[in-house]
Amino acid sequence: MRNGILALLCCSLLGLVAPRAEAAATQAELLLDKDAAQPGATILASVRLTMAPRWHTYWRNGGDVGLPTKIVWALPAGITAGEIQWPVPGKYFANTLTSYEYAKEAVLLVPLKLAANAPAGTHELSAKVSWLECETGGSCVPSKTTVNATLRIGTETKPSSSAPQFSDWQKLLPTQKPDLVATARWDAPASTNDTRPLLIEWITSAPKPDFFPYGGEGFEVAGPTEVVSNAGGKVVLRKQVKKSEGEWPKQLLGLLVERADEPHPTGYEVNLLLADG
């Protein structure tokens, strides 16, 4: 919530939040990987955002100036939605501000679970989608729409015409790496200062490593990343953590990112336990 308020304040102070006077620069649609499914199955839904040239939307952590896309579902009885699966974003800098963005297209995948007693028949699935869309070097506009799709529940399973695209979209999600070993430790003792450096280390030979943090309560991780060391197959990054209230965090969720300078970087989801140096 705090980051969201700060993002709106930043945009307002910079004169970037503009009223919507024309059609949104981002178009949203709801697609399913199945036209028909059986009770007890799990299907995949995608909220696909397509941006006009020079426009972008934001990751689950929008950074200093962005806000994440929100999805509020209206589903029939017997169907429940899981958590949003976010593609790995790009990281951008403007002056001293950092943002995590999607350009051209962002496909947010959501698993939908059908109960074992889900009623048979044709059902309409609906979701209210809201997002902040920004033009590079220009204005930012809060936008929203309602998207719909139809699912038939019965005795058969039938892929949709969009099904082949889902495998491509899943390749843009954070990658699972069971043998990944990463550590994090504070680089300075706790003090009265509200900013504290943190070192993150893992085994990789990637030339452009980075760490993209998820949001946290009472603290935030600054966007800039210092590469302390990147040699011999091991990287050490330094991030600055700013505390706004409470104790220093004990763990940190986010993505260890490789190929961070490319349009579709590779990210590994981690839960880092923070140790003293």
Salt bridges, closest charged atoms under 4 A:
GLU29 OE2 - ARG48 NH1 3.62
ASP33 OD2 - LYS34 NZ 3.34
GLU101 OE2 - HIS56 NE2 3.46
GLU105 OE2 - ARG48 NE 2.70
GLU133 OE2 - ARG20 NH2 2.08
GLU156 OE2 - ARG152 NH2 2.80
ASP168 OD1 - LYS171 NZ 3.94
ASP187 OD2 - ARG238 NE 3.01
GLU201 OE1 - ARG185 NH1 3.40
GLU201 OE2 - LYS234 NZ 3.58
ASP210 OD2 - LYS91 NZ 2.99
GLU220 OE2 - ARG2 NH1 2.31
GLU226 OE1 - ARG238 NH1 2.92
GLU262 OE1 - ARG259 NH1 2.63
ASP276 OD1 - ARG196 NH2 3.52
